[in-house]
Amino acid sequence: MSIQDQYATLRAVSVRPPEPEALRRWRDYGWRAAPDPVRAAAEHEAFRNQLADAGAEVFVGAAPAAGDPDAVYVYDPVLMTDAGAILLRPAKEGRRGEPAVAATDLEAAGISVVAALGDDEPAFAEGGDLCWLDRRTLLAGVGYRTTPPGLDALRALLPGVSVIAFDLPHLAGPAACTHLLSFLSILDEDLVVASLPHLPVRLVQLLRARDIAFVEVPADEFDSMGPNVLALGPRIALALEGNPETRRRMEAAGVDVRTYVGEEISRKGDGGPTCLTRPLRRG
């Protein structure tokens, strides 16, 4: 059993419900529209129920996040490793308090924090830019949220792990939420779902060299987070409702696709199912 894995059966996961007071600051954090707190709470509860129905133990974070609506996206402030959690350092200034919040929630879930990135500028790293290809290979996106000094700091904390970095596209610029996992998600040891035109050439070549096949997301389902899919197990996927062609293509590749409603918690804040979850145990 290893958490340095993106697709094995999800056994335990950490989440954080949206805080009504924090949602009032949606504009400060670049959300697309004002989320409805009641609907957001209901969507998140239904989302948690789907995780539990899939067999995962669901830990619900309760540490206050001081007016940060992005704290609902628990994937970003932490990198999980087999040794324990590494607290990261978000580049988005309003999220700098999230690693400490995550540490409190992880401690309550029985997860050890083994390391943390320091406060040195400009050493930033966010979880959305980090993806385990296998136990010894961590894919990393370099862009406005994760920097080369941040990855150098991670390399020092991960002996024996190859951290392979890829430059990400500019797209909408530094104000937008653009992560490596905006472009692909791993569904099995030999399958990813991805917006192929957005992937770095070297990453496409690496995946093809490993005989990993692509489920290609159509262009008109990229902005609606078609590539952002949570693997509940090998070829078992939880996806945001509303990308029918991506779903059809995943099912044609033998994937069991389950969907959730995320108008408030996902679409308005640009955070899909991978963003909303921090897997703690897989296998």
C-alpha positions as CSV (number, residue, x, y, z in Angstrom):
1,M,0.0,0.0,0.0
2,S,1.4,3.4,-1.0
3,I,0.1,6.9,-1.1
4,Q,2.8,7.8,-3.7
5,D,0.1,6.8,-6.2
6,Q,-2.7,8.5,-8.1
7,Y,-5.0,5.7,-9.1
8,A,-5.0,2.7,-6.6
9,T,-8.1,2.1,-4.6
10,L,-8.9,5.1,-2.4
11,R,-9.0,4.0,1.2
12,A,-8.9,7.2,3.2
13,V,-9.3,10.9,2.2
14,S,-9.3,14.3,3.8
15,V,-11.8,17.0,2.8
16,R,-12.9,20.4,4.1
17,P,-16.5,21.7,3.9
18,P,-16.9,25.3,2.6
19,E,-17.1,27.9,5.4
20,P,-20.0,30.3,4.9
21,E,-18.1,33.3,6.2
22,A,-15.1,32.5,4.0
23,L,-17.3,32.2,0.9
24,R,-18.1,35.9,1.3
25,R,-14.6,36.7,0.1
26,W,-15.0,34.9,-3.2
27,R,-14.2,38.0,-5.2
28,D,-10.9,38.5,-3.3
29,Y,-9.8,35.0,-4.3
30,G,-10.8,35.2,-7.9
31,W,-13.8,33.0,-7.9
32,R,-16.0,33.3,-11.0
33,A,-19.2,34.2,-9.1
34,A,-20.7,34.4,-5.6
35,P,-21.3,30.9,-4.2
36,D,-24.5,30.2,-2.4
37,P,-23.5,28.9,1.1
38,V,-26.5,26.7,1.5
39,R,-26.1,25.0,-1.9
40,A,-22.4,24.8,-1.5
41,A,-22.8,23.0,1.9
42,A,-25.3,20.6,0.3
43,E,-23.1,19.9,-2.7
44,H,-20.1,19.2,-0.4
45,E,-22.1,16.8,1.8
46,A,-23.3,14.9,-1.3
47,F,-19.7,14.8,-2.5
48,R,-18.5,13.4,0.8
49,N,-21.2,10.8,0.6
50,Q,-20.0,9.6,-2.8
51,L,-16.5,9.2,-1.5
52,A,-17.8,7.1,1.4
53,D,-20.1,5.1,-0.9
54,A,-16.9,4.3,-2.9
55,G,-15.5,2.7,0.3
56,A,-13.2,5.5,1.4
57,E,-12.9,6.6,5.0
58,V,-13.6,10.3,4.9
59,F,-11.9,12.7,7.4
60,V,-13.6,16.1,7.6
61,G,-11.3,19.0,8.4
62,A,-12.5,21.4,11.1
63,A,-9.6,23.8,11.7
64,P,-10.7,27.4,10.9
65,A,-9.2,28.8,7.7
66,A,-9.6,32.5,8.5
67,G,-11.7,33.8,5.6
68,D,-10.1,31.7,2.9
69,P,-12.7,30.2,0.5
70,D,-9.9,28.3,-1.4
71,A,-9.3,26.2,1.7
72,V,-12.0,23.9,0.5
73,Y,-9.4,22.8,-2.2
74,V,-7.4,20.7,0.2
75,Y,-5.1,19.1,-2.4
76,D,-2.9,22.2,-2.8
77,P,-1.2,22.8,0.6
78,V,0.2,19.3,1.1
79,L,2.1,16.6,-0.7
80,M,1.4,13.2,0.7
81,T,4.3,10.7,0.8
82,D,4.7,7.2,2.2
83,A,6.6,8.7,5.1
84,G,3.9,11.3,5.9
85,A,2.8,14.7,4.8
86,I,5.0,17.5,3.5
87,L,3.6,21.0,4.0
88,L,4.0,23.0,0.9
89,R,4.1,26.8,0.3
90,P,1.3,28.3,-1.9
91,A,2.3,31.1,-4.3
92,K,-1.2,32.6,-4.0
93,E,-0.7,34.9,-1.0
94,G,-4.2,34.5,0.4
95,R,-3.5,30.7,0.8
96,R,-0.3,31.0,2.8
97,G,-2.1,30.0,6.0
98,E,-3.5,26.7,4.5
99,P,-0.5,24.5,5.3
100,A,-0.8,25.2,9.0
101,V,-4.6,24.5,8.8
102,A,-3.9,21.3,6.9
103,A,-1.4,20.2,9.6
104,T,-4.0,20.5,12.3
105,D,-6.5,18.6,10.2
106,L,-4.0,15.9,9.3
107,E,-3.0,15.5,12.9
108,A,-6.6,14.9,13.8
109,A,-6.8,12.2,11.1
110,G,-3.7,10.5,12.5
111,I,-1.3,11.6,9.7
112,S,2.2,12.7,10.6
113,V,3.7,15.8,9.1
114,V,7.3,14.9,8.3
115,A,8.6,18.1,6.7
116,A,7.7,21.6,5.4
117,L,8.9,24.0,2.8
118,G,10.6,27.1,4.3
119,D,9.7,30.7,3.9
120,D,12.5,31.5,1.4
121,E,11.4,33.5,-1.6
122,P,10.6,32.5,-4.2
123,A,10.4,28.8,-3.2
124,F,6.7,28.0,-3.9
125,A,5.0,24.7,-4.5
126,E,1.3,23.8,-4.7
127,G,-0.2,20.3,-4.7
128,G,-2.1,20.9,-8.0
129,D,1.2,21.0,-9.8
130,L,2.4,17.7,-8.3
131,C,1.4,14.2,-9.5
132,W,2.8,10.8,-8.7
133,L,3.5,8.8,-11.9
134,D,4.8,6.0,-9.8
135,R,6.3,5.6,-6.3
136,R,9.7,6.9,-7.5
137,T,8.6,9.5,-10.0
138,L,6.9,12.8,-9.2
139,L,5.7,14.9,-12.2
140,A,5.8,18.7,-11.5
141,G,4.4,21.7,-13.3
142,V,6.4,24.9,-13.2
143,G,4.3,28.0,-13.6
144,Y,2.9,30.8,-11.6
145,R,2.0,28.6,-8.6
146,T,5.1,26.3,-8.4
147,T,8.7,27.6,-9.0
148,P,12.0,25.9,-9.7
149,P,13.3,26.9,-6.2
150,G,10.2,25.3,-4.7
151,L,10.9,22.1,-6.6
152,D,14.6,22.2,-5.5
153,A,13.4,22.3,-1.9
154,L,11.1,19.3,-2.5
155,R,13.9,17.4,-4.2
156,A,16.0,17.8,-1.0
157,L,13.1,16.3,1.0
158,L,12.5,13.4,-1.4
159,P,15.7,11.3,-1.7
160,G,15.3,8.5,-4.1
161,V,12.4,10.3,-5.9
162,S,12.9,11.7,-9.4
163,V,11.1,15.0,-9.6
164,I,10.6,15.7,-13.3
165,A,9.6,19.3,-14.1
166,F,7.6,20.7,-17.0
167,D,6.9,24.3,-18.0
168,L,3.2,25.1,-18.0
169,P,1.5,27.4,-20.5
170,H,0.6,31.1,-19.6
171,L,-3.1,30.8,-20.6
172,A,-5.0,33.4,-18.6
173,G,-1.9,34.6,-16.6
174,P,-0.9,34.7,-13.0
175,A,-4.3,35.6,-11.6
176,A,-5.8,32.3,-13.0
177,C,-5.7,28.9,-11.3
178,T,-3.5,26.9,-13.7
179,H,-1.9,23.8,-12.3
180,L,-0.5,20.7,-14.0
181,L,-3.6,18.8,-12.9
182,S,-5.7,21.3,-14.8
183,F,-4.5,19.4,-17.9
184,L,-4.4,15.7,-16.9
185,S,-5.4,13.1,-14.3
186,I,-4.2,9.5,-14.0
187,L,-6.9,6.9,-14.2
188,D,-4.8,3.7,-14.1
189,E,-1.2,2.6,-14.6
190,D,-1.7,2.7,-18.4
191,L,-4.3,5.4,-18.8
192,V,-4.7,9.2,-18.3
193,V,-7.4,11.6,-19.2
194,A,-5.9,14.8,-20.6
195,S,-6.3,17.9,-22.7
196,L,-3.5,16.9,-25.1
197,P,-2.9,20.3,-26.7
198,H,-2.1,21.8,-23.3
199,L,0.5,19.1,-22.3
200,P,4.2,19.9,-22.6
201,V,5.8,17.9,-25.4
202,R,8.3,16.2,-23.1
203,L,5.4,15.0,-20.8
204,V,3.5,13.5,-23.8
205,Q,6.7,11.8,-24.9
206,L,7.3,10.4,-21.4
207,L,3.8,9.0,-21.0
208,R,3.9,7.4,-24.5
209,A,7.3,5.9,-23.8
210,R,5.7,4.1,-20.8
211,D,2.8,2.9,-23.1
212,I,0.3,5.1,-21.3
213,A,-2.8,5.8,-23.4
214,F,-4.7,9.0,-23.5
215,V,-8.4,9.7,-23.1
216,E,-8.5,13.1,-24.9
217,V,-10.7,15.9,-23.5
218,P,-12.5,17.8,-26.3
219,A,-11.6,21.5,-26.6
220,D,-15.1,22.7,-25.5
221,E,-14.8,20.7,-22.2
222,F,-11.5,21.9,-21.1
223,D,-12.7,25.1,-19.3
224,S,-15.4,23.1,-17.6
225,M,-12.6,20.9,-16.0
226,G,-12.9,17.9,-18.2
227,P,-9.3,16.8,-17.4
228,N,-9.8,17.1,-13.6
229,V,-10.9,13.6,-12.5
230,L,-10.4,11.8,-9.2
231,A,-9.4,8.1,-9.5
232,L,-11.4,6.2,-6.8
233,G,-9.5,3.1,-8.0
234,P,-8.0,1.7,-11.2
235,R,-10.4,2.8,-14.0
236,I,-12.9,4.1,-11.5
237,A,-13.4,7.8,-11.8
238,L,-15.3,10.6,-10.0
239,A,-15.8,13.6,-12.4
240,L,-17.6,16.9,-12.3
241,E,-21.1,16.6,-13.9
242,G,-21.4,18.4,-17.2
243,N,-18.7,17.0,-19.5
244,P,-20.6,14.4,-21.4
245,E,-18.2,13.8,-24.3
246,T,-15.2,13.3,-21.9
247,R,-17.4,10.9,-19.9
248,R,-18.3,9.0,-23.0
249,R,-14.6,8.7,-24.1
250,M,-13.6,7.5,-20.6
251,E,-16.3,4.9,-20.6
252,A,-15.2,3.8,-24.1
253,A,-11.8,3.2,-22.5
254,G,-13.3,0.9,-19.9
255,V,-13.6,3.5,-17.1
256,D,-16.5,3.4,-14.6
257,V,-17.4,7.1,-14.4
258,R,-19.3,8.5,-11.5
259,T,-20.3,12.2,-11.4
260,Y,-21.1,14.8,-8.8
261,V,-22.9,18.2,-8.9
262,G,-20.4,21.0,-8.2
263,E,-22.0,24.2,-9.5
264,E,-21.1,26.0,-6.3
265,I,-18.0,24.2,-4.9
266,S,-16.3,23.5,-8.2
267,R,-17.4,25.6,-11.2
268,K,-17.4,28.9,-9.3
269,G,-14.0,28.4,-7.7
270,D,-12.3,26.4,-10.6
271,G,-11.6,23.4,-8.4
272,G,-12.6,19.9,-9.5
273,P,-12.7,16.6,-7.6
274,T,-8.9,16.3,-7.3
275,C,-8.7,19.8,-5.8
276,L,-11.5,19.0,-3.3
277,T,-9.7,15.9,-1.9
278,R,-6.5,15.0,-0.2
279,P,-6.1,11.2,-0.5
280,L,-4.4,9.8,2.6
281,R,-4.3,6.1,1.9
282,R,-4.5,4.1,-1.3
283,G,-4.0,0.4,-2.1
